Amino acid sequence: MANSFVTNLYPKPTGGVLLRTMTVNSTSDSHSLINSGSDDTSGTILQGGATAAGFNSLTKYIVIDVQDADCFVSYSGTEPDATSGHRLYAGRSYTWSKDAAQKALFVATGSTASVVQASEFTD
């Protein structure tokens, strides 16, 4: 199948890469999983407190889970909201390509902050 991605039943985490934790606490300023040097990524940290830089070159996909509250995401570079974003539901996990995760911008759906955890996998 040309349009399918088959992963191993037991995926391999990207070696030496730490868990990313991001607090999405704003409904107007977007947050990103990677640190591009702008203010919108200040809430993304790696385990141990280091600021999250780009994804590892060996990473093929990212598994994220959303905790505490829903959030909105967009992949177009524009700020997501209720009319132009996809809702990610708290308590669910999602699997994205590395490219989608790099482009993703997040905002909160309300006053309760959402926590997004992200892990990198090679396959």
C-alpha positions in Angstrom: 0.0 0.0 0.0 1.4 3.3 -1.0 -0.3 5.3 1.7 0.3 3.3 4.8 2.8 3.3 7.6 3.3 0.0 9.4 5.1 0.0 12.7 6.5 -2.7 14.7 4.3 -4.1 17.4 7.1 -3.1 19.8 8.3 0.3 18.6 11.8 1.4 19.6 12.3 4.7 21.4 14.9 6.9 19.9 18.0 6.2 21.9 19.3 8.9 24.3 16.2 11.2 23.8 14.4 12.4 26.8 10.6 12.9 27.3 9.3 16.3 26.3 6.7 18.0 28.6 4.8 21.0 27.4 2.3 23.0 29.4 -0.3 24.6 27.2 -1.7 27.4 29.3 -2.8 30.1 26.9 -5.8 30.4 24.6 -4.1 33.2 22.5 -0.4 32.5 22.4 0.6 29.2 20.7 3.1 26.6 22.0 5.3 24.3 20.1 7.0 20.9 20.9 10.4 22.2 19.6 12.3 25.3 20.6 12.7 27.6 17.7 14.0 30.4 19.9 10.6 32.2 20.1 8.5 32.8 23.2 5.9 30.2 22.1 8.1 27.3 23.1 9.1 28.5 26.5 6.8 25.9 28.2 8.5 22.9 26.5 11.1 21.2 28.6 13.0 17.9 28.5 13.2 15.5 31.4 15.7 17.1 33.8 14.8 20.6 32.9 16.7 21.3 29.7 14.9 23.4 27.0 13.6 21.2 24.1 15.5 21.7 20.9 14.7 20.0 17.5 13.9 16.3 17.3 16.6 13.7 16.9 17.6 13.0 13.3 16.8 9.3 13.8 13.3 10.0 14.9 10.5 8.9 12.5 7.4 9.6 14.6 6.2 11.1 17.9 3.8 9.7 20.3 2.0 12.3 22.4 -0.6 12.2 25.1 -2.7 15.0 26.4 -3.3 15.4 30.1 -5.6 17.4 32.4 -7.5 19.4 29.7 -8.2 19.4 26.0 -6.2 21.7 23.6 -6.4 22.8 20.0 -3.6 22.1 17.4 -2.9 23.4 13.9 -0.2 22.3 11.4 -0.4 25.3 9.0 1.7 27.8 11.0 -1.4 29.8 12.0 -2.6 30.0 15.6 -5.2 27.3 16.3 -8.6 28.1 17.8 -12.1 26.6 18.0 -12.8 27.4 14.3 -9.4 26.7 12.8 -7.8 24.0 14.9 -8.2 20.3 15.6 -9.3 19.4 19.2 -7.0 17.0 21.0 -8.9 15.4 23.9 -7.4 14.9 27.4 -6.7 11.3 28.2 -5.9 10.3 24.7 -2.7 9.5 22.9 -1.8 10.4 19.3 0.9 9.2 16.9 2.3 11.8 14.5 5.0 11.9 11.9 8.1 14.0 12.9 7.2 16.6 10.3 3.6 17.0 11.7 5.0 17.3 15.3 7.5 20.0 14.2 4.8 22.1 12.6 2.2 21.6 15.3 1.1 24.7 17.3 -1.0 24.3 20.4 -3.4 26.5 22.4 -5.6 25.8 25.4 -9.3 25.4 25.0 -10.1 27.3 28.2 -8.6 28.4 31.5 -7.4 25.0 32.6 -3.9 24.2 31.4 -3.2 21.2 29.2 -0.1 19.1 29.6 1.3 17.4 26.5 3.9 14.7 26.9 5.9 13.7 23.8 8.2 10.7 23.1 10.3 10.1 20.0 10.4 6.7 18.2 12.6 5.3 15.4 10.4 2.3 14.5 
